[in-house]
Amino acid sequence: MGTLTRIISNPVYLGKLVYGRSRKVSYKSKKVVATNEDQYIITEGTHEAIISQSVWDLANEVASRHKKTSTTGRVNIFSGLLYCADCGTSITQTKDGYVCRRYRQYGKESENGCTSHRIPYKVLYASVLASVQEVTEEARQDRDGLITRLSGVGQKKQQAALAAARKDQAKTEKRLADIGELIRKAFEKNVLGDLPDDVYKSLTDGYTRERADLTAHLESVTMQVTELQRETDNATQFVELAEQYADITELDQDLIHRLIDRIEIGDSYKENGIRYQIVDIYFRFVGKIEK
């Protein structure tokens, strides 16, 4: 078993300890058998993690797609990434390229069928290589600019929107705390007889309505803060990843699966005697990058 395989199959590297991987058949026997994973006892935070959860998850996903071969014995470097842009089913490998699995199984005349979406391996390879080279070069040449573009809005606007949302969040939280204190004081005055029941009820009813409105608003603004931060974090994470692959001249399976989440193959068509085919690449963390 290789070093990477050992790491991604052992939760110890995430700072966890796992108990109960095996058990004795009975107390009378020394025979030990493996247990199912749902019977494991996992203790988290027992020691410092060596790798992050996000890296662990990515490595396991890549490993699950790894080393699938065609009937010719050639490693399919795009394994698990290719999908038909029209019917959504996976694209399967042929001797010299790829074709829609539904078309291959049913043809195009069947109710369950689809058109071929056939694409030669060399065409797909060249298309993906060009897209990867373009984005990794941009990451190297203009790191901040690419992060800004992938964040959905200008970086200054993004930062301003995030700052405003956080300020609103803090203001709402403070007002909710103040209302809680006002309700407590009103209750104490009412109990001591310093606040008539009708006045107490009117005050607390008003505070309760305001608290309900503020709670709903706080939930909304908290989601806004989370989304704004997520967009920036995802863009930064992708650009940091892309920077590692600047100056690439060829593709390999590890590179493709680390950078790309999904590739959708459109059906080919001819226009003025020229054959066209749309290949949409969805990169990790940021999805399809518009030019």
Solvent accessible surface area in square Angstrom, and as a share of the most:
residue,aa,sasa,rsa
1,M,160,0.72
2,G,44,0.43
3,T,85,0.49
4,L,97,0.48
5,T,64,0.37
6,R,109,0.40
7,I,36,0.18
8,I,13,0.07
9,S,65,0.42
10,N,49,0.25
11,P,26,0.16
12,V,52,0.30
13,Y,55,0.21
14,L,22,0.11
15,G,2,0.02
16,K,41,0.17
17,L,63,0.31
18,V,21,0.12
19,Y,111,0.42
20,G,34,0.33
21,R,100,0.36
22,S,59,0.38
23,R,128,0.47
24,K,114,0.48
25,V,77,0.44
26,S,47,0.30
27,Y,191,0.73
28,K,163,0.69
29,S,37,0.24
30,K,184,0.78
31,K,133,0.57
32,V,85,0.49
33,V,46,0.27
34,A,91,0.71
35,T,18,0.11
36,N,103,0.53
37,E,138,0.62
38,D,127,0.66
39,Q,102,0.45
40,Y,56,0.21
41,I,112,0.57
42,I,87,0.44
43,T,58,0.34
44,E,124,0.56
45,G,69,0.66
46,T,57,0.33
47,H,75,0.33
48,E,156,0.70
49,A,47,0.37
50,I,121,0.61
51,I,40,0.20
52,S,57,0.37
53,Q,89,0.39
54,S,58,0.38
55,V,81,0.47
56,W,31,0.11
57,D,74,0.38
58,L,33,0.16
59,A,18,0.14
60,N,53,0.27
61,E,60,0.27
62,V,10,0.05
63,A,48,0.37
64,S,83,0.54
65,R,35,0.13
66,H,57,0.25
67,K,129,0.55
68,K,111,0.47
69,T,80,0.47
70,S,21,0.14
71,T,148,0.86
72,T,82,0.48
73,G,53,0.51
74,R,90,0.33
75,V,58,0.33
76,N,21,0.11
77,I,23,0.12
78,F,1,0.00
79,S,4,0.03
80,G,39,0.38
81,L,0,0.00
82,L,7,0.03
83,Y,59,0.22
84,C,2,0.01
85,A,47,0.36
86,D,102,0.53
87,C,37,0.22
88,G,37,0.36
89,T,36,0.21
90,S,36,0.23
91,I,12,0.06
92,T,19,0.11
93,Q,24,0.11
94,T,23,0.13
95,K,164,0.69
96,D,105,0.54
97,G,2,0.02
98,Y,0,0.00
99,V,2,0.01
100,C,0,0.00
101,R,119,0.43
102,R,83,0.30
103,Y,59,0.23
104,R,142,0.52
105,Q,126,0.56
106,Y,96,0.37
107,G,24,0.23
108,K,128,0.54
109,E,152,0.68
110,S,46,0.30
111,E,175,0.79
112,N,80,0.41
113,G,18,0.17
114,C,18,0.10
115,T,56,0.33
116,S,27,0.17
117,H,0,0.00
118,R,117,0.43
119,I,0,0.00
120,P,55,0.34
121,Y,53,0.20
122,K,165,0.70
123,V,67,0.38
124,L,0,0.00
125,Y,50,0.19
126,A,57,0.44
127,S,36,0.24
128,V,0,0.00
129,L,27,0.14
130,A,57,0.44
131,S,32,0.21
132,V,0,0.00
133,Q,66,0.29
134,E,88,0.40
135,V,7,0.04
136,T,1,0.01
137,E,62,0.28
138,E,49,0.22
139,A,0,0.00
140,R,114,0.41
141,Q,125,0.56
142,D,74,0.38
143,R,83,0.30
144,D,84,0.43
145,G,26,0.25
146,L,0,0.00
147,I,8,0.04
148,T,31,0.18
149,R,100,0.37
150,L,31,0.16
151,S,4,0.03
152,G,65,0.62
153,V,71,0.41
154,G,31,0.30
155,Q,65,0.29
156,K,173,0.73
157,K,145,0.62
158,Q,5,0.02
159,Q,107,0.48
160,A,62,0.48
161,A,38,0.30
162,L,20,0.10
163,A,62,0.48
164,A,63,0.49
165,A,5,0.04
166,R,113,0.41
167,K,157,0.66
168,D,47,0.24
169,Q,36,0.16
170,A,58,0.45
171,K,149,0.63
172,T,5,0.03
173,E,85,0.38
174,K,132,0.56
175,R,86,0.31
176,L,32,0.16
177,A,69,0.53
178,D,50,0.26
179,I,0,0.00
180,G,30,0.28
181,E,69,0.31
182,L,63,0.31
183,I,33,0.17
184,R,110,0.40
185,K,97,0.41
186,A,7,0.06
187,F,111,0.46
188,E,77,0.34
189,K,107,0.45
190,N,32,0.16
191,V,98,0.56
192,L,136,0.67
193,G,62,0.59
194,D,102,0.53
195,L,27,0.13
196,P,79,0.50
197,D,108,0.56
198,D,103,0.53
199,V,63,0.36
200,Y,49,0.19
201,K,126,0.53
202,S,77,0.50
203,L,70,0.35
204,T,20,0.11
205,D,52,0.27
206,G,26,0.25
207,Y,39,0.15
208,T,70,0.41
209,R,155,0.57
210,E,58,0.26
211,R,98,0.36
212,A,61,0.47
213,D,101,0.52
214,L,32,0.16
215,T,70,0.41
216,A,64,0.49
217,H,79,0.35
218,L,34,0.17
219,E,111,0.50
220,S,67,0.43
221,V,5,0.03
222,T,51,0.30
223,M,128,0.57
224,Q,90,0.40
225,V,18,0.10
226,T,82,0.48
227,E,72,0.32
228,L,24,0.12
229,Q,53,0.24
230,R,113,0.41
231,E,54,0.24
232,T,36,0.21
233,D,69,0.35
234,N,29,0.15
235,A,0,0.00
236,T,38,0.22
237,Q,67,0.30
238,F,0,0.00
239,V,0,0.00
240,E,80,0.36
241,L,21,0.11
242,A,0,0.00
243,E,62,0.28
244,Q,129,0.57
245,Y,38,0.14
246,A,25,0.19
247,D,100,0.52
248,I,27,0.14
249,T,111,0.64
250,E,121,0.54
251,L,13,0.07
252,D,74,0.38
253,Q,12,0.05
254,D,56,0.29
255,L,9,0.05
256,I,0,0.00
257,H,1,0.00
258,R,75,0.27
259,L,0,0.00
260,I,0,0.00
261,D,61,0.31
262,R,74,0.27
263,I,0,0.00
264,E,34,0.15
265,I,0,0.00
266,G,10,0.10
267,D,50,0.26
268,S,39,0.25
269,Y,104,0.39
270,K,153,0.65
271,E,94,0.42
272,N,144,0.74
273,G,68,0.66
274,I,97,0.49
275,R,106,0.39
276,Y,88,0.34
277,Q,33,0.14
278,I,101,0.51
279,V,29,0.17
280,D,30,0.16
281,I,12,0.06
282,Y,59,0.23
283,F,11,0.05
284,R,21,0.08
285,F,76,0.32
286,V,35,0.20
287,G,23,0.22
288,K,84,0.36
289,I,31,0.16
290,E,115,0.52
291,K,202,0.86
